[in-house]
Amino acid sequence: MKNGFSLLELVFAIVVIGIIASFAAPKYMDTRDSALASTIKRDIVTATSSIQSYYLVNRKLDKISDAITLNGTNWTITDKKITFKDGATDCVDLEVANNQIAVSIANDAGNVCESLKELGINTQAIDLI
């Protein structure tokens, strides 16, 4: 009776685990990007609605942060602009100017931006009123 595994059995087990991981890792990354894209889509819709509501009540908007609070992990907020970065590249910009909210989706910015386009988020201008 043997007390352990042979080298061949260990190599076979490592190869099988490697094959399984080679299929699982890309699927996991796609799922992660898809979930982040859904979150960003929800944030865009919430931000535009909140900004429009704030402007309707106050008839002015000095800072976007007065109208909405967004997750600082995903968004960079300045006075009149919020930006989502996919890696190091700007992916989504929401900017308030001329009584409009300009939503800009970058081309070739990464997987999350491509997923947003598939979800129906496009570059557009939305009136504040």
Backbone bond lengths (Angstrom), bond angles and torsions (degrees), N, CA, C in turn:
res aa  C-N    CA-C-N  psi(-1)  N-CA   C-N-CA  omega(-1)  CA-C   N-CA-C  phi
1 M - - - 1.431 - - 1.530 108.85 -
2 K 1.376 115.85 133.07 1.456 118.19 -177.46 1.534 110.64 -92.43
3 N 1.328 115.28 155.76 1.457 120.60 -175.00 1.528 114.22 -102.00
4 G 1.316 119.71 -6.73 1.468 120.83 -177.08 1.510 110.97 -153.88
5 F 1.317 115.49 -172.02 1.447 122.42 179.74 1.517 109.98 -91.77
6 S 1.311 115.40 147.76 1.465 118.95 175.96 1.529 108.84 -80.74
7 L 1.310 116.20 164.11 1.457 121.58 179.80 1.527 111.05 -61.26
8 L 1.315 117.70 -37.80 1.461 122.01 179.26 1.530 110.92 -63.76
9 E 1.321 117.34 -41.05 1.470 120.32 178.48 1.530 111.17 -65.25
10 L 1.312 117.13 -39.62 1.459 120.58 178.58 1.526 111.57 -66.65
11 V 1.314 118.08 -42.52 1.458 121.64 178.27 1.521 110.21 -63.38
12 F 1.313 117.73 -42.50 1.460 121.61 178.54 1.531 110.40 -61.45
13 A 1.318 118.04 -43.50 1.463 121.59 179.32 1.526 110.87 -63.55
14 I 1.317 118.09 -40.75 1.465 121.85 179.36 1.519 110.58 -66.05
15 V 1.328 117.70 -40.13 1.466 121.54 178.10 1.529 110.33 -63.68
16 V 1.314 118.02 -44.04 1.465 121.44 179.38 1.532 110.23 -62.74
17 I 1.323 117.72 -44.00 1.469 121.43 178.56 1.530 109.89 -63.42
18 G 1.316 117.90 -39.65 1.464 121.56 177.60 1.514 112.62 -62.73
19 I 1.316 116.93 -41.42 1.469 120.97 178.66 1.524 110.35 -65.05
20 I 1.303 117.17 -44.30 1.470 120.90 178.32 1.529 110.21 -62.19
21 A 1.331 117.52 -43.25 1.464 121.35 -179.71 1.520 111.78 -65.07
22 S 1.333 117.43 -34.40 1.462 119.82 -179.74 1.525 112.15 -65.94
23 F 1.323 118.31 -25.52 1.458 121.76 175.28 1.519 111.87 -88.44
24 A 1.324 117.24 -34.56 1.457 121.35 -174.28 1.526 112.81 -76.87
25 A 1.315 118.68 -38.23 1.468 121.35 -175.01 1.535 112.62 -62.77
26 P 1.332 120.34 -48.59 1.473 118.96 178.21 1.528 112.77 -63.67
27 K 1.321 117.01 -37.04 1.460 120.44 178.60 1.527 110.19 -63.93
28 Y 1.329 116.18 -40.31 1.460 121.01 178.33 1.522 110.21 -63.25
29 M 1.322 118.33 -43.54 1.464 121.84 -179.24 1.526 111.04 -64.99
30 D 1.335 117.90 -40.43 1.460 121.10 177.52 1.524 110.77 -63.09
31 T 1.319 116.84 -41.45 1.456 121.41 179.28 1.520 110.54 -65.06
32 R 1.324 116.63 -40.70 1.467 121.65 179.41 1.519 110.37 -63.98
33 D 1.336 117.69 -45.85 1.461 121.71 179.49 1.528 111.31 -64.63
34 S 1.312 116.53 -39.02 1.461 121.02 178.87 1.530 110.93 -64.76
35 A 1.314 117.08 -41.92 1.465 121.01 178.54 1.531 110.74 -65.49
36 L 1.323 117.74 -41.04 1.462 121.27 178.35 1.525 110.37 -65.70
37 A 1.328 117.42 -39.31 1.462 120.96 178.16 1.529 110.85 -63.34
38 S 1.320 117.28 -39.48 1.467 120.55 176.95 1.526 110.89 -64.20
39 T 1.317 116.89 -40.04 1.464 121.30 178.12 1.521 110.63 -64.61
40 I 1.330 116.94 -43.80 1.459 120.78 179.92 1.523 110.67 -66.24
41 K 1.323 117.85 -38.69 1.468 121.13 176.75 1.523 109.92 -60.69
42 R 1.318 116.65 -46.11 1.463 120.87 178.70 1.525 110.36 -61.37
43 D 1.327 117.64 -41.58 1.461 121.51 178.52 1.529 111.51 -62.79
44 I 1.330 117.40 -39.53 1.470 121.12 179.56 1.526 110.26 -63.76
45 V 1.325 116.49 -46.63 1.466 120.67 -180.00 1.529 110.50 -63.90
46 T 1.327 117.26 -43.19 1.461 121.50 179.03 1.526 110.89 -64.34
47 A 1.334 116.60 -43.65 1.463 120.48 -179.08 1.522 111.50 -63.22
48 T 1.321 117.76 -45.95 1.467 119.88 -179.13 1.527 110.87 -64.36
49 S 1.318 117.39 -42.04 1.466 120.48 178.26 1.524 111.70 -64.14
50 S 1.321 116.83 -43.02 1.459 120.72 -179.53 1.522 111.67 -67.07
51 I 1.321 116.55 -41.13 1.461 120.25 178.70 1.532 110.41 -64.66
52 Q 1.327 116.87 -43.44 1.458 120.36 177.66 1.524 111.34 -62.09
53 S 1.319 118.05 -43.47 1.466 121.89 179.16 1.527 111.13 -63.85
54 Y 1.319 116.32 -45.04 1.463 120.33 179.35 1.526 110.55 -60.99
55 Y 1.323 116.23 -43.86 1.463 120.33 -179.79 1.523 111.07 -66.50
56 L 1.299 117.75 -37.25 1.462 121.97 179.46 1.525 110.99 -63.49
57 V 1.313 117.27 -39.55 1.463 121.70 -178.97 1.527 111.35 -77.23
58 N 1.330 117.89 -44.17 1.462 121.83 -171.29 1.529 114.76 -99.75
59 R 1.301 118.30 -13.48 1.467 124.65 -178.46 1.523 113.73 59.85
60 K 1.307 117.14 17.78 1.459 122.08 174.35 1.520 108.67 -160.24
61 L 1.316 114.69 160.71 1.467 120.58 176.81 1.521 107.88 -146.08
62 D 1.323 115.48 104.85 1.458 120.24 -179.94 1.526 111.53 -82.26
63 K 1.323 115.17 -41.40 1.468 121.13 -179.57 1.523 108.74 -138.21
64 I 1.313 115.90 141.89 1.468 119.58 176.31 1.524 110.44 -63.89
65 S 1.326 116.66 -32.77 1.466 119.91 -178.98 1.521 112.20 -65.74
66 D 1.354 118.84 -16.90 1.463 120.77 173.22 1.522 110.76 -70.19
67 A 1.322 117.26 -31.13 1.463 121.95 -175.06 1.525 113.04 -90.92
68 I 1.333 117.95 -28.96 1.464 119.54 -172.97 1.514 110.08 -155.07
69 T 1.310 114.94 151.67 1.457 122.16 172.94 1.516 107.11 -116.44
70 L 1.336 116.47 122.54 1.467 121.74 179.96 1.516 110.13 -113.90
71 N 1.309 115.29 160.81 1.456 122.24 178.45 1.522 110.25 -63.71
72 G 1.335 116.53 119.74 1.461 121.10 -179.34 1.512 113.65 -68.43
73 T 1.322 117.26 -15.50 1.462 120.48 177.15 1.522 110.63 -69.65
74 N 1.321 116.68 -39.36 1.459 121.07 -176.78 1.523 113.42 -94.81
75 W 1.323 118.13 -30.42 1.453 121.93 -169.65 1.517 111.66 -119.64
76 T 1.343 115.51 146.53 1.454 123.11 169.99 1.526 106.42 -109.97
77 I 1.329 116.86 121.98 1.461 121.11 -173.90 1.529 109.47 -111.31
78 T 1.345 115.74 127.34 1.457 121.87 170.45 1.526 106.93 -117.52
79 D 1.322 118.11 -170.55 1.468 120.56 -174.85 1.528 112.97 -58.31
80 K 1.306 117.87 -51.44 1.470 121.37 -174.89 1.527 113.35 -119.80
81 K 1.330 117.31 11.42 1.463 120.02 -174.97 1.520 110.64 -145.24
82 I 1.336 115.74 140.61 1.461 121.35 170.63 1.520 107.71 -124.49
83 T 1.330 115.50 142.42 1.464 121.20 -173.45 1.516 110.07 -133.95
84 F 1.337 115.78 136.35 1.457 122.27 170.79 1.513 107.64 -108.90
85 K 1.328 116.34 129.84 1.462 121.64 178.78 1.526 109.33 -106.39
86 D 1.319 115.77 130.87 1.459 122.59 172.09 1.519 106.18 -100.15
87 G 1.312 116.29 95.96 1.456 120.92 -172.00 1.516 108.11 77.38
88 A 1.324 116.96 -122.96 1.462 121.34 179.89 1.527 111.85 -101.02
89 T 1.326 117.63 -3.02 1.459 122.55 -174.48 1.520 110.76 -101.67
90 D 1.334 116.27 136.74 1.460 120.29 173.66 1.523 108.43 -65.65
91 C 1.308 115.61 125.61 1.465 121.25 -176.88 1.526 110.74 -104.60
92 V 1.336 116.54 -50.78 1.461 122.01 -177.18 1.519 108.76 -128.76
93 D 1.339 115.86 133.60 1.461 122.44 173.41 1.517 108.57 -124.20
94 L 1.326 116.64 134.34 1.458 123.34 168.78 1.513 105.96 -118.65
95 E 1.331 116.77 118.70 1.454 121.05 -177.04 1.518 109.25 -129.12
96 V 1.338 115.53 134.88 1.458 121.48 178.73 1.520 108.16 -99.27
97 A 1.344 115.66 120.81 1.462 121.68 178.57 1.526 108.79 -160.46
98 N 1.319 115.70 142.10 1.474 121.48 175.45 1.521 112.53 54.77
99 N 1.320 117.08 45.02 1.469 123.32 179.23 1.529 113.02 57.17
100 Q 1.320 116.06 30.49 1.458 121.23 176.25 1.522 110.02 -139.37
101 I 1.324 114.46 155.43 1.458 121.65 171.19 1.518 106.08 -106.24
102 A 1.314 116.27 115.49 1.459 121.29 179.39 1.521 108.61 -93.62
103 V 1.324 116.47 116.31 1.463 122.52 176.81 1.519 107.12 -100.83
104 S 1.333 116.44 120.81 1.465 121.17 -178.82 1.523 109.74 -121.54
105 I 1.321 116.10 127.31 1.463 122.51 175.41 1.527 106.89 -109.85
106 A 1.318 116.26 124.38 1.466 120.66 -177.99 1.524 111.00 -73.16
107 N 1.318 115.13 148.72 1.466 120.90 174.00 1.522 108.78 -88.09
108 D 1.304 116.92 140.94 1.464 123.09 176.92 1.529 112.87 54.80
109 A 1.337 116.52 41.77 1.465 119.73 -178.17 1.525 112.22 -98.37
110 G 1.314 118.72 -11.51 1.453 119.89 178.92 1.511 112.51 144.06
111 N 1.316 115.55 -179.97 1.462 121.74 -176.58 1.517 112.48 -65.46
112 V 1.331 117.51 -37.85 1.463 120.19 -178.30 1.523 110.27 -66.37
113 C 1.327 117.57 -41.60 1.467 120.48 177.82 1.524 111.25 -63.36
114 E 1.295 116.87 -40.78 1.470 119.97 177.41 1.529 110.48 -64.19
115 S 1.328 117.16 -39.89 1.462 120.73 177.38 1.523 111.13 -64.96
116 L 1.328 117.64 -37.22 1.468 120.73 177.10 1.523 110.97 -62.83
117 K 1.314 116.76 -40.76 1.464 120.27 178.10 1.525 110.70 -63.97
118 E 1.322 116.35 -38.67 1.466 120.17 177.24 1.526 111.36 -66.29
119 L 1.345 116.91 -28.87 1.467 121.57 178.44 1.529 112.25 -81.66
120 G 1.333 117.57 -2.80 1.457 121.09 175.38 1.520 115.00 97.46
121 I 1.325 118.41 9.96 1.463 121.13 176.56 1.525 107.81 -88.21
122 N 1.325 116.58 121.43 1.459 122.04 -178.09 1.516 109.85 -129.37
123 T 1.329 116.43 167.69 1.445 121.61 173.93 1.524 107.93 -65.96
124 Q 1.345 115.40 127.78 1.457 119.72 -176.60 1.523 110.19 -159.74
125 A 1.320 116.09 165.53 1.459 122.47 173.51 1.518 107.86 -117.03
126 I 1.338 115.48 132.26 1.466 121.48 -177.91 1.521 107.77 -119.50
127 D 1.317 117.06 127.22 1.465 121.09 179.64 1.528 110.62 -68.87
128 L 1.332 115.21 144.10 1.453 119.93 178.10 1.523 111.45 -73.92
129 I 1.292 117.58 -27.30 1.469 120.02 -178.00 1.506 109.39 -104.13
